[in-house]
Amino acid sequence: MWKKSELREAPAPLEGPVVGTITGGTVIWFVLFLGQLPFYSWYADHGHTWFLWTCLAGGGLGLLGVWYVRRRDAAIKRAAAAVSDAG
């Protein structure tokens, strides 16, 4: 059991190249999909077509992620500019 005196303050969140990371991951998902596409008949014969659709879904969700983190990054920059202009 944790004692109250043992609790520590949470560290600050790490900020890094989020847009680049999400974009890179999205590209990897699409490359994996395209790399497996020529083997579709083998996957279909063995009941593993979900491998392809998983990669396509990862790429599609990655596109949503890129859109989200770009908007988030722009909002953070706008907020920082507003604070520096006001201060």
Secondary structure, DSSP 8 states (H G I E B T S, - for coil): ---GGG-----------HHHHHHHHHHHHHHHHHHHGGGHHHHHHHT-THHHHHHHHHHHHHHHHHHHHHHHHHHHHHHHHHHHHH-
